[in-house]
Amino acid sequence: MHEQGKQMMIAGTRLIALSLLPALLCMVSCAGGMSFSLREPVEVPEDEIAVLAAQIEEVVLNTRLDEPTASDYKVDQRTGQVLEELDPLGVMVGIDEIRDKVPALAGLHVDNEIVLAAIRGRILRRSAVQEFEQDGCMGEDREGLLQYLSGDWCSRDRDVRNRAAYIVLSENRDRRTIYEQVVEANSLGKSGIERVREIFMEQIYIKAWAGTPLQMPDGTWQRR
């Protein structure tokens, strides 16, 4: 009887364990599901970013700069680098003027000195970018960045190519600053940067002047 009782207890324990197994599995899967639901992908405010990108391109393309006098500052004509400890930027275009022309900055929480300075850099560089784009030495790529084009697109002498490369590096630094600030200010995460760049690229293509080299989806280049 004693041995029979032990076997009955073991059988009962197994039965209880089997009956609880579905509940335990449910608890694990439910817990996993709850954890996953808390990690929903962040929604990119595409319409707001498109408006911002359009406003930035408009101000970059259309802001008229007042020509400073020779006493205002001195620059290296080959690279555009400021050689004296002066601030020619404030002479030609002010932060408040940019802020007024790009009101969408506030809605995306990027109305700050970092972004405003990057936009101002792009404004001051616009005439040089346009010159090289028309000459075919640089163009607009699929990531919302400026790209140096060599070979048949740009066959000038070495000094001119070096200047073009310098401008590309400076321009892309400012563009990346704007994109990264939008992503950070709106908590879009690493997955959001590609979409932000794509939205800006679309506006750059829309507003590009005739003759600007544009990169096609297959990687080839065509003038607008």
Residue, then its C-alpha position, 0 to 999 in steps of 0.5 A: m500500500h505504501e508503494q502504491g501511495k507513492q506511485m499515486m502521488i508521483a502520478g498526481t504531481r505529473l498531472i498537475a505539472l502538465s495541467l499548469l504547463p499551458a498556463l506557464l507557456c502563456m505567461v512566458s509568451c504574454a510577457g514576451g509580447m508585452s515587452f515587444s509592444l513597448r518597443e514599437p517603432v518610432e513614427v517619423p513625422e514625414d510631413e513636418i520634415a518635408v516642410l522643414a527640408a523645403q524651407i531650408e532649400e528655399v532659404v539656401l537657394n534664394t537668400r541674397l547676400d550683401e557683399p562685404t567690403a575688403s576690410d570686413y574679412k580676408v579669405d583664401q580665394r582657393t578654399g574659401q577659408v577665413l584667414e583672419e579672426l573676424d566674423p564675416l558670417g554676421v555681415m552677410v546673413g544673420i541668424d534671426e533672418i534664417r530663423d524667420k525664413v525657416p519657421a518649421l525649425a521650431g515645430l521639430h525642436v531644432d531651432n538652435e544655434i547648431v542647426l542655424a549655423a549649419i544652414r548659414g554655412r550652406i547659404l554662404r557656400r551656395s554660389a560655389v556649390q552652384e558653380f561646381e554643379q554647373d561645371g559637373c564637378m559635383g552633384e546631388d546623391r541619393e543620400g541627401l549629400l553632395q558628391y564630388l564627381s571625377g573623370d569626365w564630369c570634372s576635368r579641371d586642374r588639380d587646384v580646382r579639384n582640391r577646392a571642389a573636394y574641400i567644398v564637398l566636405s564642408e557642405n556635407r558636414d553641415r547637411r549631416t549636422i542638420y539631419e542628425q539634429v532632427v533625428e536626435a531632437n525627435s528621438l527617431g533613433k538610428s532607424g530614422i536617419e535614413r528616412v530623414r536623409e531620403i526626405f531631404m534628398e527629395q526636396i533637394y532634387i525638386k528644387a535643384w537648378a537646371g543643369t545640376p547633376l543628380q544621381m539616379p536610383d541605378g547609381t548613374w548621373q544625369r543633369r536635371 
